[in-house]
Amino acid sequence: MELDLSPKLAKKVYGGDGGSYSAWCPTELPMLRQGNIGAAKLTLEKNGFALPRYSDSSKVAYVLQGSGVAGIILPESEEKVIAIKKGDGIALPFGVITWWYNKDDTELEVLFLGDTSKGHKAGQFTDFFLTGANGIFTGFTTDFVKRAWDVDDDTAKALIGNQQGKGIVKLDANVKMPEPKPDHRKGMALNCEEAPLDTDIKNAGNVVLLTTKNLPLVGQVGLGADLVRLEGNAMCSPGFSCDSALQVTYIVKGSGRLQVVGVDGKRVLETIVKTGNLLIVPRFFVVSKIADPDGLSWFSIITTPNPAFTHLAGSIGAWKAISPEVLQAAFKVPAEIEKLFRSKRTNDAIFFPPPQ
C-alpha cells in the first residue's frame, strides 16, 4: 500500500476563549506514524495562557506569528522566562516544563515539531498538564495532595478544584504575569529571521540553519531545523537528505509547486503547497520546489541535530563531481551533451533565480 504524502492542514484538538491547540493526525498523514514525528500548533488570543505542561516527546518550537512570553523549566533547573516573537526557534528537550502567555492584541502562534519515538503514541504528542481540570492534581486524592505538598484540607481542595480550564485559559487583564528577563534568552532561543544567513543566493533564496553551533540545546533534542525563504518564481535544487534523516516541512508563507521522486524514479508527489501545509519527505527521496510569484517560505525539522544534504543540481551538485566519461555512459549521450550539461549552473548553488 502506497503512503499518502500529500500536504495536510492541522485540526483543532481543544481550546476556548484563550486560544486553541491544533495537531496533525497520523491517520490523515501516515508518514507521521511511520517516521515517529509529531506536529502541532498552539494559538493564543490576547491574555491567553497555556497552562504549565510537559510532553512525552522532545520538540523544536517555532513562533509563526505574534509575540509573547514563555516559561521554560529544564530538569533540575530554574525557570527561564523569555520574550518570544515571530521567527524564534526554541529547542525543548525531554522533561522540559513550559507555559506560554500572550499579552498582545495580535494572535501568538507557535508550531511544534518533534520526535515521538519514545512517546505514548507514534506520530502524536501527549502532554501532561500540571494544573487544570485535566491536570495531575485532579488524579490524586486530597490526602495524597495534603501529604505531598504539606498543605491543609482547604488548600488541597483549592489546588485540585479551582482551575476548571483545560490546557488553555483566558486570564483577566489585571492578572500580573512574570516579566521576561533578557539574560534568560541566551542559549534558549534563536530568531531565524534575524540570524546570520548560512546560504544567500541573490534573487533566489536564503536559508538559516538551527544546529548545535548556534543553539546547543538542539543536541539534546536530537533534531536540526532550518528556515528557508525562496524568492518569487525561484527554484530550490532537487536534493535529498544523505544521512537517512526525515525532513518534516511546514509552509510558513506563500505558495509554490513541489515534486518528490522516490524509488525506481517514480514521482510520488506533485502538488501545490500553501501556507499552513505540513508534509514529510521519506528518507532518501528527492524533493524540489518552485515558488509562486509571491515567494515561498518553509520551516523544517530534520531528524538529526546536524543534517547533511546532497543537492543534485547547481554548482555544488553531485553531478559536477562525477567523471565526464561516467556521465556520458550513464546518460548514454555524446560528449557535447555532457559538456553542455556540465557547463550549466556553475554559479548557482541550492537556489536558482527565475529564468530571464
Summary of the structure (lengths in Angstrom):
residues: 356
radius of gyration: 23.1
end to end distance: 42.6
largest distance: 88.1
contacts: 1182
relative contact order: 0.16
helix: 16%
strand: 43%
